[in-house]
Every structure is written in structure tokens, then in C-alpha cells.
Amino acid sequence: MTAVDDAGLDEEVDAWLRRNWDPDLTVAEWWERVGDSGWTAPHFSLEWGGRGYSRRAQGTVWKAFRAHGALTPPTGLGMMMAAPTILTHGTPDHVERHVKPIYRGALAWCQLFSEPGAGSDLAGLTTRATRDGDRWIINGQKVWSSQAMEADYGMLLARTDFDAPKHAGISWFAFTLDQPGVTIRPLREMTGHALFNEVFFDDAVVDDADLIGGLNNGWAVANTTLLFERTNIGAGSGGGGTSALPGPKGAALDRRAGDVAQHSPVVEASRGLVVSELVALAREYGRSDDPHLRQKLARVLTLSRIGEWTAARMKAEAARGGSIAGVANMAKNAQTIMMKLGAETALDILGAEGLLWGADAPEDGRYAELFNFVRCMSIAGGSDEINKNVVGERALGLPREPNADKGLPFRDVLARTKPPGGA
Ligand SMILES: Cc1cc2nc3c(=O)[nH]c(=O)nc-3n(C[C@H](O)[C@H](O)[C@H](O)COP(=O)(O)OP(=O)(O)OC[C@H]3O[C@@H](n4cnc5c(N)ncnc54)[C@H](O)[C@@H]3O)c2cc1C
């Protein structure tokens, strides 16, 4: 089902856009058309509602949409992580209720994994889910929850069994954020934006029907989410492709699609960097003959190509039913190096003025903002050190980190490591 290469993609997307793009549709109507035609996920198989192309196809499709003046397909954490996780572990009912609205940009998602005491040690999470008939009552706190303010649903990891060992008592829920028991507080970052949030649960509720992948099986489900997160970041598609956020809180769904088809500088900044953009920038600023810069550009290009090929290898292996140990972690770390080097190179090209911010700064301050933004890449989606640990253990066969918690009921682990009252 998976295409080995993307032969025919350009013609196919172009023909589809000529038949379908209508700037007078609302964003909601346009995205429904896009999602139902498989263009939100062109790199997913036909069974998954995609078009069976390679990982790279998503970028090609976005480019074709832009060239056509059309609003690009919906993106976001729902598309990056929730959709493939639910497609892997959910029932047909879960797919119908949750994945279709993601493809159509109708609902937005955030990831509710990290907690103040559980980041790298994610399995140490203490947000509690207590059964109450056919629903679960949620109490606890999450942190660093990107875009929670704009989200309708959260991928929630909560502990459903404190007596089971650490990794065995966790469940993965599709959690509705708009309810009385949820408080979301934004956290301001050094980019000036508030991407992150703290999310507090105070007797919040989730239906048992929204438990994905089975009771106490959340660690396996979470690993699927993390695999897709790292693979996406590793392939350089962590950012959005469009100027409109999905979901009702994105405030774009009722607008005319033609009016939001342009790209805002903020979203462009989080979109990341492609080497052709850096080369164009170097030419524009008369720096393309500088041997030092050319070396850096060559390095960015090399890392970017390796990232694409690594993603293609993973996909080919997955199509054969296999996987390559540690490769998503390596890809994510390589992408981090590339993004940091790319942002630094952009500032080298622009010179001292490149550090300025705001509309009057060179390139609207996009690269100054990007330079600050990419610092977070070595932490987001699993830190560099944790990724190296995984590669060491799973790919290189190095001894595993000592694990004194193994087999112990989580309640006992907590009693040893956390202050009283934690659970
Ligand atoms: C931009 C960004 C977006 C994010 N978005 C989300 C989100 O949407 N949802 C969400 O749930 N989380 C999100 N996070 C949180 C992210 O997953 C955590 O920050 C990350 O897992 C690290 O956890 P921590 O911050 O608690 O750091 P810690 O786990 O406290 O780590 C601190 C330092 O110690 C190192 N360290 C820890 N354990 C080990 C070890 N065993 N061996 C070697 N070194 C170690 C780490 O590498 C790190 O350098 C986001 C983070 C960032 C930066």
C-alpha cells in the first residue's frame, strides 16, 4: 500500500487543487474537503485515511497548496500524535469520533503527559484516574502542555492502578478539556509567546468510552505517541504548515478560506527551517560567497538529507512489519542539531541586526525568534540525554540504567521517592 517513492504526487495534488480549491468556502468547509480526500495525511496508508505516499509527501503537499494560493491542510499535535496513536490502538468508534475531526481540522489536541515530578521519568506520573461507574474522575496536574489553551482534547496519561508496578498502572485517555474540573494557566517563554501551559484537574471527568488501548496499557500507547512525536520532529515537521490553527478556539473555522491562506510570521517561525530558504537568504544579503557560511549551509543540508533518509528507512521498515531500535531518538537529536545550526546560520547571514525583534527588524525578526525558540528542541519530545540513553540501551546494547523500582507496586516507589501526600 505504501508508495516507495512519490511518483505522480505533484500532478495528483495539482489536479485536485484545480478541481477543488475555492477561496469562498469557510475554513471548516475547505478542511472537511481536504481531510476527507486524504490530503491532511498524504503519508498515511489508505486504510488510515491517507494517500499512501512517503513521509516527505506532507511537505510536498503543503508546498503545492501554497503555490496554488490555497489554505494548507490542518496540522497540530492532533495530527502529529493523537491521530496515529488512536489509529494504532483505538477501536473503529474511537477512529470515527476522534480521528476524522482531526483530519478535518475541526478539533484541536494537546499532549497531557509531563508533570512537575515526571518529565524524563514519565512513568513516575501521579495524576490519578479513579473509576466511577462508566466514567473516570481525574485529579492531579500536568505542565509544559503546549497549546492546551487552544485545544479541545488532551492525550491524557493518568495512573489507574497505584498498586501495579510503575509502568503497568497507567492508562491513555482522550480527554475533553472544556469542563468545570479543568484549569489551564499559560506560561510565558523567552520567545515572548505562551506556547506552554499548566493544566490542573480537580475532579474532572472522562468517559470509559474514551479510554484508548485498554485499561493499564497506557505505557504501550504512550510509547506509540512518543514514537510519532520523535519521528515527526526528527523528520522536521514539528511545526505547523498553515496560518490557521485547527479547532473552534483557533478562531479560523468560520472565516473565508481565501482570507487566511497567507502565512503569519509567528507560525512561520515555528515552522522550522529548510536549507533552500537559508541559501536564498545568503544570496539576498550578498553572503553566498563566504566560505565559512558555505560550510555551515552544507552541514545544514547534510543533516537535513540524513533526516529525510532516516525517516524513509523507518517507514520502509515499518511497511515490512519491522522497526529499527533507537532510530526515532537519533533522528530527533539530529533534527535538534540541525535546527540550532540553521537558526545560528540565519543570524550569521543577517549580521548583528538579525538579533532585532519585531516588524521593523530584518525579516520581521523571524530568525531572532527562531534562534530563541530552537533552544527548547533539546528538551521537547524527550531530552537529548534521554534519547542518547535509549540509543545506547536499545541500539548499541549497552547495559540498562539501574532500575531500583522494577516490579515494585508504584505506591511503594512513591513512598520512597516522593514527599508524603503525593498520591
Ligand atoms: C518546547 C517544549 C514543548 C513541550 N510540550 C509538551 C507537551 O505538549 N506535553 C507534555 O506533556 N510535555 C511537553 N514538554 C515537556 C517535555 O516532554 C519535558 O520537558 C521533557 O520530557 C523533560 O522533562 P523535565 O522538563 O521534567 O526535565 P527532567 O526530567 O527534570 O530533566 C532535567 C535534565 O536532567 C536530564 N536527565 C533526566 N533524567 C536523566 C537520565 N536518566 N539520564 C541522563 N540525563 C537525565 C535531562 O536530560 C535534562 O537535561 C515540552 C517541553 C518543551 C521544551
The ligand as a Gaussian input file, in Angstrom:
#p B3LYP/6-31G(d) Opt

LIG

0 1
 C        9.058000      23.147000      23.688000
 C        8.552000      22.082000      24.613000
 C        7.275000      21.590000      24.418000
 C        6.778000      20.626000      25.289000
 N        5.499000      20.226000      25.118000
 C        4.982000      19.305000      25.924000
 C        3.627000      18.903000      25.778000
 O        2.908000      19.411000      24.923000
 N        3.138000      17.974000      26.611000
 C        3.897000      17.390000      27.581000
 O        3.388000      16.522000      28.257000
 N        5.189000      17.766000      27.780000
 C        5.732000      18.718000      26.975000
 N        7.033000      19.136000      27.159000
 C        7.769000      18.614000      28.302000
 C        8.931000      17.711000      27.938000
 O        8.483000      16.471000      27.490000
 C        9.798000      17.591000      29.203000
 O       10.300000      18.887000      29.463000
 C       10.937000      16.638000      28.998000
 O       10.475000      15.316000      28.924000
 C       11.986000      16.741000      30.137000
 O       11.367000      16.636000      31.371000
 P       11.641000      17.695000      32.534000
 O       11.439000      19.067000      31.951000
 O       10.821000      17.311000      33.708000
 O       13.183000      17.583000      32.851000
 P       13.894000      16.471000      33.806000
 O       13.311000      15.129000      33.527000
 O       13.791000      17.008000      35.214000
 O       15.349000      16.550000      33.287000
 C       16.261000      17.602000      33.636000
 C       17.604000      17.287000      32.994000
 O       18.121000      16.056000      33.514000
 C       18.430000      15.164000      32.452000
 N       18.102000      13.776000      32.837000
 C       16.969000      13.366000      33.455000
 N       16.992000      12.016000      33.623000
 C       18.163000      11.590000      33.096000
 C       18.774000      10.308000      32.962000
 N       18.162000       9.203000      33.403000
 N       19.976000      10.235000      32.340000
 C       20.597000      11.356000      31.867000
 N       20.072000      12.602000      31.993000
 C       18.885000      12.721000      32.588000
 C       17.551000      15.604000      31.295000
 O       18.084000      15.229000      30.049000
 C       17.537000      17.116000      31.478000
 O       18.656000      17.690000      30.880000
 C        7.570000      20.110000      26.338000
 C        8.862000      20.613000      26.530000
 C        9.354000      21.596000      25.685000
 C       10.719000      22.126000      25.932000

